[in-house]
Amino acid sequence: MDNLTARRSLTTNQQLMVNAEFEKRKRSKLIAYLLWIFLGILGGHRFYSGDNGIAVGMIVVSVISWFLMFIPITVWAIVDVFLIGKRIDKLNEQLETTIIQKVKMINIVTTT
C-alpha cells in the first residue's frame, strides 16, 4: 500500500499526528545539497542521509585522491549530485510509512 492510500485510511486527527511528526523528522534536499557543496568530498551529504558506510568510503577515497590529483573523489562527488534528491525522497517516503504505521498501531492499542 502506498503512502497516499495509507493516509486516506486515517482519521483527521491521525493525519495531523502524521503531518506533525513527519515535518519534525523529514530530511531537507536543500541541506543535503549544501552539505554536498561544502563537504561533498568528505561525504557530509551521505552522513546526513544516513549512508554512513558510503560516507566513510568517501573519506577514504578523498585521502587516496591526494595522490591521484583528486580525480576519483571529484568524479564520485559529481555523480553523487545527481543521486542526492532521489535519496532524500526515498528516505522521506520510508519515514512517512513508518510514522503512518506507528499512528495506526497507537489507534489499535487505544481502541482495544
C-alpha positions in Angstrom: 0.0 0.0 0.0 1.4 3.4 -0.9 1.5 6.3 1.5 -1.3 8.2 -0.2 -3.7 5.2 0.1 -2.5 4.7 3.7 -3.1 8.3 4.6 -6.7 8.1 3.2 -7.5 5.4 5.7 -6.5 7.6 8.7 -8.8 9.9 10.6 -8.2 13.6 10.6 -6.5 13.6 14.0 -4.3 10.7 12.9 -3.4 12.6 9.7 -2.5 15.7 11.8 -0.3 13.5 14.0 1.5 12.0 10.9 2.0 15.5 9.4 3.4 17.0 12.7 5.8 14.1 13.2 6.9 14.0 9.6 7.6 17.7 9.5 9.8 17.4 12.6 11.8 14.4 11.2 12.0 14.8 7.4 15.2 15.4 5.6 15.7 18.5 3.5 17.1 18.5 0.0 18.4 22.0 0.5 20.5 20.9 3.4 21.7 17.8 1.6 22.8 19.9 -1.4 24.5 22.5 0.8 26.4 19.7 2.6 27.4 18.4 -0.8 28.7 21.8 -1.9 30.7 22.4 1.3 31.5 18.9 2.5 30.9 16.8 -0.6 34.3 15.2 -0.9 34.1 14.2 2.8 30.7 12.7 2.4 28.8 15.2 4.5 25.6 14.7 2.5 25.9 11.0 2.9 26.2 11.2 6.7 23.1 13.5 6.6 21.1 10.9 4.6 22.2 8.1 7.0 24.6 6.4 4.5 27.4 6.3 7.0 29.3 3.4 5.3 29.3 5.2 2.0 30.4 8.5 3.7 33.3 6.8 5.4 34.2 5.3 2.0 34.2 8.8 0.5 36.6 10.0 3.2 38.9 7.1 2.4 38.7 7.8 -1.3 39.4 11.5 -0.5 42.6 10.6 1.2 43.7 8.3 -1.6 42.8 11.0 -4.1 45.5 13.2 -2.7 47.9 11.0 -4.6 45.8 10.9 -7.8 45.1 14.6 -8.3 41.7 14.4 -6.7 40.2 12.7 -9.8 38.5 9.8 -8.1 36.7 11.8 -5.4 35.8 14.5 -7.9 34.1 12.0 -10.2 32.3 10.4 -7.2 31.1 13.8 -6.0 29.8 14.8 -9.4 27.9 11.5 -9.8 26.5 12.0 -6.2 25.0 15.3 -7.0 22.5 13.5 -9.3 21.7 11.0 -6.6 21.0 13.3 -3.6 17.4 14.3 -4.5 16.2 10.7 -5.1 17.9 9.5 -1.9 16.3 12.2 0.2 12.9 11.5 -1.4 13.3 7.8 -0.6 14.3 8.5 3.0 11.3 10.8 3.5 8.9 8.2 1.9 10.3 5.5 4.3 9.9 7.9 7.2 6.3 8.7 6.3 5.5 5.0 6.0 7.0 4.3 9.4 5.1 7.2 11.0 1.8 6.1 9.5 2.3 2.5 10.8 3.1 3.8 14.3 0.0 6.0 14.3 -2.2 3.1 13.2 -0.7 1.0 16.0 -1.5 3.7 18.5 -5.1 3.7 17.3 -5.3 -0.1 17.6 -3.9 0.0 21.2 -6.2 2.8 22.3 -9.3 1.2 20.9 -8.8 -2.2 22.5 
